[in-house]
Amino acid sequence: MRMKVLYHGNCFDGLASAAIFSRFYREAIRREATFRYGPLMHRADNLFHDELFDGDENAIVDFKYSSSPRLTWWFDHHESAFLSREDEAHFRRDRSGRKFHDPSFKSCTKFIATVAAQRFDWRCPDLDELVHWADVIDGAQYPDARAAVEMREPALRVLLVIEASREPHIAERIIHDFQTKSLSEIARQPYIADRFQSLYRWHLKTIDVIRKEARSRDGVVYFDVSEHPVEGYNKFIPYYLFPDVRYSVGVSLSSSRAKVSVGSNPWSPRPRAHNLAKICERYGGGGHAAVAAISFPPDQIEAARRVAQEIAAELRGEGVESRDEERKIEVSE
């Protein structure tokens, strides 16, 4: 029996979710199953194509819902989990007992572990470390921005490789290692350790690029790195450089998309007053209340810049009445 697991690509929580789901499925559902994996990325066009669901069973973890009849398992914790009202209605009608959504969880990895324990009586203590770090990383539960940016912990070394690598076989190897090895063991593996050294040098250069391009005003730091070879970056760099800001809005460009990233500073003395997922949903994006994003086709960088500037102005309170008051936020902080 072939299980196809589709997961949020270039994301620690996405790969960890794929790993813990695989262990759960093999040990609690079908021991004879074989697994194949495929990354999913947020794009401006159709996220799902029929050929993605080519297993005997198909799962999506840590990513948006699909109404495909070939989708048999689904776990997600994002507030913006549905591409349309029709998709959400389709999910609500599902009676398979194999599709789950709960945005109160900070990581999908912990969500899967919790559902597996409560609904299927499956537990895996040797993966507790992975669950813990997925929750820290995806929930931005670091003690401070320095810990998030300087990456001294083994989990964060693996994180850098996950976020920066564009080699599918590396992601799949990490998913397999997550199931059987500790994070310190994985971080010492040559395929991680060697890549980390070069990627960390690139990471330090990225800090310099953002420092050069960023402008902070009225509690919001705005930066546009689309003219630099910075396809991805550590989302805590703005708060490392500007610890007093409340929000960050960034624009970046890759071969597949122009991206607007919107985040809130977990260590800000002023609490977040906007639901960033709801703001980004107005432009076709989404995410969590505390961090969200919007993807545009790569040739629409000017549109991305315009939207980013509009959002930065709204977060500064520049003549825009907030439509996302804290009382509307249902995500657990």
KAJO-V859497 format. One record per pair of residues at least 12 apart in sequence whose ideal C-beta (glycine too) atoms are under 10 Angstrom apart, sorted by the first residue. I is the first residue (numbers start at 1). J is the second residue. If there is no record, write none. Layout:
I,J  I,J
This chain:
1,25  1,29  1,30  1,31  1,32  1,33  1,34  1,55  1,56  1,57  2,33  2,34  2,35  2,36  2,54  2,55  2,56  2,57  2,58  3,21  3,22  3,25  3,26  3,29  3,30  3,33  3,34  3,35  3,36  3,37  3,55  3,56  3,57  3,58  3,59  3,72  3,73  4,34  4,35  4,36  4,37  4,38  4,52  4,53  4,54  4,55  4,56  4,57  4,58  4,59  4,60  4,70  4,71  4,72  5,17  5,18  5,19  5,21  5,22  5,25  5,35  5,36  5,37  5,38  5,55  5,57  5,58  5,59  5,60  5,61  5,73  5,175  6,18  6,36  6,37  6,38  6,39  6,40  6,47  6,48  6,52  6,53  6,55  6,58  6,59  6,60  6,61  6,62  6,63  6,66  6,71  6,73  6,74  7,19  7,21  7,22  7,37  7,38  7,39  7,40  7,59  7,60  7,61  7,62  7,63  7,75  7,108  7,171  7,175  8,39  8,40  8,41  8,42  8,60  8,61  8,62  8,63  8,64  8,76  8,78  8,108  8,138  9,37  9,38  9,39  9,40  9,41  9,42  9,62  9,63  9,162  9,163  9,165  9,166  9,168  9,171  10,39  10,41  10,162  10,163  10,164  10,165  10,166  10,171  10,231  10,232  11,39  11,40  11,41  11,62  11,63  11,108  11,134  11,137  11,138  11,159  11,162  11,163  11,171  12,62  12,107  12,109  12,130  12,133  12,134  12,136  12,137  12,138  12,155  12,156  12,158  12,159  12,160  12,161  12,162  12,163  12,174  12,178  13,61  13,62  13,77  13,106  13,107  13,108  13,109  13,110  13,111  13,133  13,134  13,135  13,137  13,138  13,139  13,159  13,162  14,39  14,40  14,41  14,61  14,62  14,63  14,107  14,108  14,109  14,134  14,138  14,162  14,171  14,175  15,37  15,39  15,61  15,62  15,109  15,130  15,134  15,158  15,159  15,162  15,171  15,172  15,174  15,175  15,177  15,178  16,61  16,62  16,107  16,108  16,109  16,110  16,112  16,113  16,127  16,130  16,131  16,133  16,134  16,135  16,137  16,138  16,155  16,158  16,162  16,174  16,175  16,178  16,179  17,59  17,60  17,61  17,62  17,63  17,75  17,76  17,77  17,107  17,108  17,109  17,110  17,111  17,112  17,113  17,130  17,134  17,138  17,175  17,178  18,35  18,37  18,38  18,39  18,59  18,60  18,61  18,62  18,108  18,109  18,112  18,171  18,172  18,174  18,175  18,176  18,178  18,179  19,37  19,61  19,109  19,112  19,127  19,130  19,134  19,174  19,175  19,176  19,177  19,178  19,179  19,180  20,61  20,75  20,108  20,109  20,110  20,111  20,112  20,113  20,116  20,124  20,127  20,130  20,131  20,134  20,175  20,178  20,179  21,35  21,59  21,60  21,61  21,62  21,73  21,75  21,108  21,109  21,112  21,113  21,115  21,116  21,175  22,35  22,37  22,59  22,61  22,175  22,176  22,178  22,179  23,112  23,113  23,116  23,122  23,124  23,126  23,127  23,130  23,178  23,179  23,180  24,73  24,75  24,112  24,113  24,115  24,116  24,117  24,120  24,122  24,123  24,124  24,127  25,57  25,59  25,73  25,116  25,120  25,122  26,179  27,116  27,120  27,122  27,123  27,124  28,116  28,119  28,120  28,121  28,122  28,123  28,124  29,57  29,73  29,98  29,116  29,120  29,122  30,56  30,57  33,55  33,56  33,57  34,55  34,56  35,55  35,59  35,172  35,175  35,176  35,179  36,54  36,55  36,58  36,172  37,59  37,168  37,171  37,172  37,175  37,176  38,51  38,52  38,53  38,54  38,55  38,58  38,60  38,168  38,171  38,172  39,63  39,168  39,171  39,172  40,52  40,60  40,61  40,62  40,63  40,64  40,66  41,63  41,254  41,256  41,257  41,295  42,63  42,64  42,80  42,256  42,257  42,259  42,285  42,286  42,287  42,293  42,294  42,295  43,256  43,257  43,259  43,295  43,296  43,297  43,298  44,256  44,257  44,258  44,259  44,284  44,285  44,294  44,295  44,296  44,297  44,298  44,300  44,303  44,304  45,256  45,257  45,295  45,297  46,83  47,60  47,63  47,64  47,66  47,83  47,295  48,60  48,63  48,64  48,65  48,66  48,67  48,68  48,71  48,83  49,66  49,68  50,68  50,70  52,66  52,68  52,70  52,71  53,66  53,68  53,69  53,70  53,71  53,72  54,70  55,70  55,72  56,70  56,72  57,70  57,71  57,72  57,73  57,98  58,70  58,71  58,72  58,73  58,74  59,71  59,72  59,73  59,74  59,75  59,98  59,99  60,72  60,73  60,74  60,75  60,76  60,99  61,73  61,74  61,75  61,76  61,77  61,100  61,108  61,109  61,111  61,112  62,75  62,76  62,77  62,78  62,107  62,108  62,109  62,111  62,112  62,134  62,138  63,75  63,76  63,78  63,81  63,108  64,76  64,78  64,80  64,81  64,82  64,83  64,87  64,286  65,78  65,81  65,82  65,83  65,84  65,87  65,88  65,90  65,91  65,94  65,99  65,101  66,82  66,83  66,87  66,90  66,91  67,82  67,83  67,84  67,86  67,87  67,88  67,89  67,90  67,91  67,93  67,94  68,90  69,90  71,90  71,94  71,96  71,98  71,99  72,96  72,98  72,99  73,96  73,98  73,99  73,100  73,112  74,91  74,94  74,96  74,98  74,99  74,100  74,101  75,98  75,99  75,100  75,101  75,102  75,105  75,108  75,109  75,111  75,112  75,115  75,116  76,91  76,99  76,100  76,101  76,102  76,103  76,105  76,108  76,111  76,112  77,100  77,101  77,102  77,103  77,104  77,105  77,106  77,107  77,108  77,109  77,110  77,111  77,112  77,138  77,139  77,288  77,331  78,101  78,103  78,105  78,108  78,277  78,286  78,287  78,288  78,292  78,331  79,101  79,103  79,104  79,275  79,276  79,277  79,278  79,281  79,286  79,287  79,288  79,289  79,290  79,292  79,329  79,330  79,331  80,103  80,276  80,277  80,278  80,280  80,281  80,285  80,286  80,287  80,288  80,289  80,292  80,293  81,101  81,102  81,103  81,277  81,286  82,101  82,286  83,284  83,286  88,101  97,119  97,120  98,115  98,119  100,112  100,114  100,115  100,119  102,114  102,115  102,332  103,277  103,288  103,289  103,329  103,330  103,331  103,332  104,330  104,331  104,332  104,333  105,135  105,138  105,139  105,331  105,332  106,134  106,135  106,136  106,137  106,138  106,139  106,140  106,141  106,288  106,290  106,331  106,332  106,333  107,131  107,132  107,133  107,134  107,135  107,136  107,137  107,138  107,139  107,141  108,134  108,135  108,138  109,127  109,130  109,131  109,132  109,133  109,134  109,135  109,137  109,138  109,178  110,130  110,131  110,132  110,134  110,135  110,138  110,139  111,131  111,134  111,135  112,131  112,134  113,127  113,128  113,130  113,131  113,134  113,135  114,131  124,179  126,179  126,180  126,181  126,182  127,178  127,179  127,180  129,154  129,155  129,178  129,182  129,183  129,184  130,155  130,178  130,179  130,181  130,182  130,183  130,186  132,155  132,183  133,153  133,154  133,155  133,156  133,158  133,159  133,183  134,155  134,159  134,178  136,148  136,153  136,155  136,156  137,153  137,155  137,156  137,158  137,159  137,162  138,288  138,291  139,266  139,288  139,290  139,291  139,332  139,333  140,235  140,236  140,239  140,263  140,264  140,265  140,266  140,267  140,288  140,290  140,291  141,266  142,156  142,236  142,266  142,267  143,266  143,267  144,236  144,239  144,240  144,243  144,266  144,267  145,234  145,236  145,237  145,238  145,239  145,240  145,241  145,242  145,243  145,265  145,266  145,267  146,236  146,239  146,240  146,243  146,267  147,236  147,240  148,234  148,235  148,236  148,237  148,239  148,240  148,266  148,267  149,203  149,204  149,207  149,234  149,235  149,236  149,237  149,238  149,239  149,240  149,241  150,200  150,203  150,234  150,240  151,196  151,199  151,200  151,203  151,234  153,183  153,184  153,187  154,182  154,183  154,184  154,185  154,186  154,187  154,188  154,192  154,196  155,182  155,183  155,184  155,186  155,187  156,183  156,187  156,196  156,234  157,183  157,184  157,186  157,187  157,188  157,192  157,193  157,195  157,196  157,197  157,199  157,200  158,174  158,177  158,178  158,183  158,184  158,186  158,187  158,189  158,192  158,196  159,183  159,187  159,196  159,234  160,192  160,195  160,196  160,199  160,200  160,202  160,203  160,232  160,234  161,174  161,186  161,187  161,189  161,191  161,192  161,193  161,194  161,195  161,196  161,199  161,200  162,174  162,175  162,192  163,199  163,203  163,231  163,232  163,233  163,234  163,235  164,195  164,196  164,198  164,199  164,200  164,202  164,203  164,206  164,231  164,232  164,233  164,234  165,191  165,192  165,195  165,199  165,232  166,231  166,232  166,254  166,255  167,191  167,195  169,191  170,191  170,192  170,195  173,186  173,189  173,191  173,192  174,186  174,189  174,191  174,192  177,189  177,191  177,192  202,229  202,230  202,233  203,233  203,234  203,237  205,228  205,229  205,230  206,225  206,228  206,229  206,230  206,231  206,232  206,233  206,234  206,237  207,233  207,234  207,237  207,240  207,241  208,241  209,223  209,225  209,227  209,228  209,229  209,230  209,233  209,237  210,223  210,225  210,228  210,230  210,233  210,234  210,237  210,238  210,240  210,241  210,242  210,248  210,250  211,223  211,237  211,238  211,240  211,241  211,242  212,225  212,228  213,225  213,226  213,227  213,228  213,230  213,250  213,251  214,237  214,238  214,241  214,242  214,245  214,248  214,250  215,242  215,312  216,238  216,241  216,242  216,244  216,245  216,248  217,245  217,312  217,316  217,318  218,245  218,246  218,247  218,312  218,313  218,315  218,316  218,317  218,318  219,242  219,244  219,245  219,246  219,247  219,265  219,268  219,270  219,273  219,315  219,316  219,317  220,238  220,242  220,245  220,246  220,247  220,248  220,249  220,262  220,311  220,312  220,313  220,314  220,315  220,316  220,317  220,318  221,237  221,238  221,239  221,241  221,242  221,244  221,245  221,246  221,247  221,248  221,249  221,250  221,263  221,265  221,312  222,238  222,245  222,247  222,248  222,249  222,250  222,251  222,308  222,309  222,311  222,312  222,313  222,315  222,316  223,237  223,238  223,241  223,242  223,248  223,249  223,250  223,251  223,252  223,261  223,308  223,312  224,249  224,250  224,251  224,252  224,253  224,260  224,301  224,304  224,305  224,308  224,309  225,250  225,251  225,252  225,253  226,250  226,251  226,252  226,253  226,254  226,258  226,259  226,298  226,301  226,302  226,304  226,305  226,308  227,251  227,252  227,253  227,301  228,252  228,253  229,253  229,254  230,250  230,252  230,253  230,254  231,252  231,253  231,254  231,255  231,256  231,257  231,259  232,252  232,254  232,259  232,261  233,250  233,252  233,261  235,248  235,250  235,261  235,263  235,291  235,293  236,248  236,263  236,265  236,266  236,267  237,250  238,250  238,261  238,263  238,265  239,263  239,264  239,265  239,266  239,267  239,268  242,265  243,265  243,267  243,268  243,269  244,265  244,267  244,268  244,269  244,270  245,263  245,264  245,265  245,268  245,270  245,315  246,264  246,265  246,268  246,269  246,270  246,271  246,272  246,273  246,274  246,315  246,316  247,262  247,263  247,264  247,265  247,268  247,270  247,272  247,273  247,274  247,276  247,290  247,311  247,312  247,314  247,315  247,316  248,261  248,262  248,263  248,264  248,265  248,291  248,312  248,315  249,261  249,262  249,263  249,276  249,307  249,308  249,309  249,310  249,311  249,312  249,313  249,314  249,315  249,316  250,262  250,263  250,293  250,308  250,312  251,296  251,301  251,304  251,305  251,306  251,307  251,308  251,309  252,293  252,301  252,304  253,296  253,298  253,299  253,301  253,304  253,305  254,295  254,298  255,298  256,295  256,297  256,298  257,293  257,294  257,295  257,296  257,297  257,298  257,300  257,301  257,304  258,294  258,295  258,296  258,297  258,298  258,299  258,300  258,301  258,302  258,303  258,304  258,305  258,307  258,308  259,285  259,293  259,294  259,295  259,296  259,298  259,301  259,304  259,308  260,280  260,283  260,285  260,292  260,293  260,294  260,295  260,296  260,303  260,304  260,305  260,306  260,307  260,308  260,309  260,310  260,311  260,312  261,276  261,280  261,285  261,287  261,291  261,292  261,293  261,294  261,308  262,274  262,276  262,277  262,279  262,280  262,283  262,285  262,287  262,290  262,291  262,292  262,293  262,294  262,307  262,308  262,311  262,312  262,314  262,315  263,276  263,287  263,288  263,290  263,291  263,292  263,293  264,276  264,288  264,289  264,290  264,291  264,292  264,315  265,290  266,290  266,291  266,333  271,326  271,333  272,289  272,290  272,291  272,315  272,324  272,326  272,329  272,333  273,315  273,317  273,322  273,324  273,325  273,326  273,329  274,289  274,290  274,292  274,311  274,314  274,315  274,317  274,322  274,323  274,324  274,325  274,326  274,328  274,329  275,288  275,289  275,290  275,292  275,322  275,323  275,324  275,325  275,326  275,328  275,329  275,330  275,331  276,288  276,289  276,290  276,291  276,292  276,293  276,311  276,315  276,324  276,329  277,289  277,290  277,291  277,292  277,293  277,324  277,329  277,331  278,292  278,323  278,324  278,328  278,329  279,292  279,294  279,307  279,310  279,311  279,314  279,315  279,322  279,323  279,324  280,292  280,293  280,294  280,295  280,307  280,311  281,294  281,324  282,294  282,307  282,310  282,311  282,314  282,323  282,324  283,295  283,296  283,303  283,304  283,307  283,308  283,310  283,311  284,296  284,307  285,307  285,311  288,331  289,324  289,326  289,328  289,329  289,330  289,331  289,332  289,333  290,329  290,331  290,333  292,311  294,307  294,308  294,311
